Amino acid sequence: MRAILAITVNTFREVVRQRLFLLIIILTAATLAVMLLLPYFTGREDTAMFKDLALSTATLAMVFLVALTASSAMAEEIESRTAMTVLAKPVARWQFLLGKYLGVVLALGVATAVLAALLFLTTYIRVYLDAWPRDRVLAFTFSESQPAREFQAKMLNNALATVPGSVMIFYQGTVLAAVAVVLSSRFSRVLAVIVTFGLFLAGHLSEFVETAVRHSTDLTRSVATWTIHLAPFLETFNLTSRLSHAAPDAGSETFAALWTYTGLAGLYALAYAVFVLLLGAALIRGREMT
């Protein structure tokens, strides 16, 4: 356990110290800031459009973080022979793999927390910017009037609706990170990056792919079917369209149902990550490290 913890902490430090890690977060923050000020000319749907684009932007940022950091977590250690130094100690290969994965997940958790704060803040401000001038006056007053309470609740509820979306983005990151770390333990970083992006697309387009190959040859349909079943069904974590138009009260049944679904999606993410890591433990056992 101590060995796994040490590898986890060391991997976390390596990931967050990468310039790429900080660069992606800064670029995402800058993109959200620009989107916050843009008019969308959708009538009274500008806030919904902003939330949709903001959640999609944060999702892409997480995918880039996973593909470009997790994909090198194991590959760099193996290619530089650093892994042999660690494995020369009483550390099993599965412990090394698990520690690397947990370190990446911990870094993704930090990135998600930052992204969640940005999504919450920018959505809160966007509701204010899209409101009528008479409502803006009520936004930051301490008045107990009904209009003031309603508008302040609208700002808060729209911002809170992005939180489960941020959690879902983290779930996607943990699933893709498991795949990327396992692939980088056996194959090159380039292949791990390509497959990670490919799985992201396949996980969101599985229904489209199934329909597209419906009238293809038996071999094509078989390959597509196996790919769809082995790839993670990432649409499970896609609540963007639902959350963009949602602003449920924190104590409402809708809000509770949203978080219940988020919890169940977390179980799926955990199960898939465990499956991939078990497969990775078997693959790394047979790899020559010297």
N, C-alpha and C positions, 0 to 999 in steps of 0.2 A: 504493500500500500504506500509506503514511504517513497519507493522508487517511482511509482506512478505519479505521485504528487510532485516530486521533484522535476520529472519530465514535463508535467503539465505546466508548472510555473515557468520553467525555462522556455517552453514553446510559446506560452502567452507573451512573455517579454520579447521574444524574437519577432513575433507577428506584429505587436503594437509598435515596435521600434522601426518597422519598415516604413520608408518614406511613402511607399505606395498606399499603405493603410491610411495614413493621415491625409494623403492627397485625395483619395476617393471620398473621404468624409467631407473634406473642404469643398470639393467640387459639387458634391451633393447639396451641401448647405448653400452654396452660391446659386445652384440651379433652383432650389426652393425659394430663395430670396427673389430671384428674377421672376419666377412663376407667380409669386405673391403679388407682384405689382402689375402683372399683365392683365388687360381686359380680355374677356373671352366672348363677349357679345352673345351671350346665351339667355338674355332676359334676366330672370331671377334665378338662373341655375348656375351662375358663376362659381358659387361656393362648392357645389357638387362637382363641377368640372375640375376645380382646383384640387379637391380631395382625391379625385380619381387619378389625376396626373401626378400628384405628390406621392401617393401610395405606390404607383407604378414606378416612379423614379427611385424611391427608396428600395423597392424590390430589385431593380436592376443594379443598384449600388451594392446590395448584399451579394448578388450573383457574381459581380466582378471581384468583390472582396474574397469570396470563397474560391473562385477559379484561380485567382492570381496569388493567393497566400496559402490556402490549404493544399493546393496542388504541388507546392514545393516543400511542404512540411517534412515529408519523408525523403523525397528525391534528393534534396540537397545534402541531408545527413548521410545517405547511402553513397552518393557520388563523391563526396568529400572524405569518405571513410570515417567520418565522425561517429557514425552508428556503431562501428566496431569497437570504439573506445567505450561506449556505453554498454554494449552487449557483452564486453569482456568481463564486466562486473556481474554480480548475481541478479541480472535483469532478464526476464524472459522476453522473447520477441513480441508476444501479445501485449505485455505490459508496456513495451516501448511504443507499439502502435496505439494502444488506448491512451497513453499519456499524451502523445502527439495530437490525437483527435480532441481530447478534453481541453488541451491548451488552445487549439484553434477555436473550439466552441466558446471558451471563456472570452477570447478576443472578440468573437462575433457578438457575444452578449454585451460587451462594452460598446461596440459599434451600434448595436440595435438600440441601446439605451440613449445614445446620442441622437440617432435618427428619430426615435420615438419622441424625444423632447422637441426636436425641430418640427416634426409633423404636428404635434400638439400646439406649439406656439404659433406656427404659421397659419394653421387652420383657425385658431382663435382670432388672430388678427384679420384673416380673410373675411370672416363673418362680419367683423366690424366695418371693413372697407366696403363690403357689398351692401351694407344697410343704408336705409334712407337717412338723411342728415338729422331728422328728428329723433331717430333711434340711437344714433351715435352719441347724442348728448346723454342718453340714459346708461351708456355702457359702463362707465366707471363712477357712477354716482352711488351714494349710500341710501338712496330713496327707497322706501318700502312700498312704493306704488306698484300696481299690478303690471303696467307696461314695462317698468324698469326691471322687475323680477323676471318677466318673461323673456326680455331681450338678453339679459345676462345669462339666463338658463340656456337660451339658444346658443350663445357663444360657447359656453362650457360644454354642453352636450355634443355639439358638432366636433369640438376638439377631443372629447373623451372617446368619440366613435373611432378615432384613429388608433387608439391604444390596442384593441384586439387585432387590428390590421398590422401593427408593428410586431405583435407576438407571432402572428402567422408568418411574417417575413423572417423572423428568427427561426421558426420551425423549418422553413424551406432551406435556410442556411445550414442548419444542423444536418439535414438529410443530404444535401449536396456535399457538405464538408466530409461526411463519412465516405461517400463515393470517391471524392477527390483524394483524401488521405490514403485510402486503400489502393487506388490506382497508382499514386505516386510511390507506393511501397514496392510496386512490381514493375511499373513501366516508367517511361520518361515524363518529365514535367509537361512537355508540349502535348503529348497524348492525353495526359490527365486534364489539362485545361480544355482541350477540344471536346473530350467526352463529357466533362462537367457542363459546358455550355450546351452540348447536344442533349444531355439528359434534361436540362432545364426546359429546352424547347419541346422535347418529346413528352415530358411530364405535363405540359400545359396544352399540348396539341394532340393528345392521344385519341380523343374522340374524332377529331378531324382526320387523323391518319387512318383510323379504322374505316371511316366512310370512304376515304379516297382510294383505298386498295380493295374495296368490296368486289369490284369486277376485274381484279387483276388475276394473275396466275396463282395456282395453289401454293407454289413456293414463296411468292411475294407475300401472300396473305399469311402464311405460316411464320415467316420471318417477322412481319409486322406484328402479328399477334403475340409472339414470344417477347419482342421488344417492349410492347405496351405493358405486358404483365410483369416483366422484370423491372422496368423503369418505375420510379416513384410517381404516383398519381398526384402531381403537384397542384392540380386544380382544387384538391381538398383544402388547400391553404389560401385559395384565392377568394377573398371577400371584398375585393375592391369595388365592384359594381354595387354591392349591397351597402357597403359602408359609406360610399360617396353620397348617397341620398338618405342616410340614416342619422338621426340625432335623438336617440332614445334617452329618456330620463334614467339616471343611475339606479333608481329603485324600481324600474318598470320590468314587466315580464319579458319584454323584447330584449332588454339589456341582459337579463339573466340568461335567456335562451342563447344569446350571442356568445356569452362567456362559457356556457355549457358546451356549445359546439367547439369553441376554441380549445377547451380542455380535452375533448375527445380527439380533436385533430392532433393534439400534443401526444396522445397515446400512440396514434398511427406513426407520427414522426419518430418516436422513441423505438417502436417495434421495427421500423424499417432500418434505422441507424444500427440497432443491435444486430439485425440480420446481415447487414453489409460488413460490420466489424468482425463478426464471426467468420464470414467468408474471407475477409482480409487476413485474419489470424491464421487461417489455413494456408493462404497463398504465401504469406511472408515466411512461413515455416520452411518452405522449400526453396527460398531464394538464397543464392550464394552472395554473401556480403563482402567477401575478400576481393 
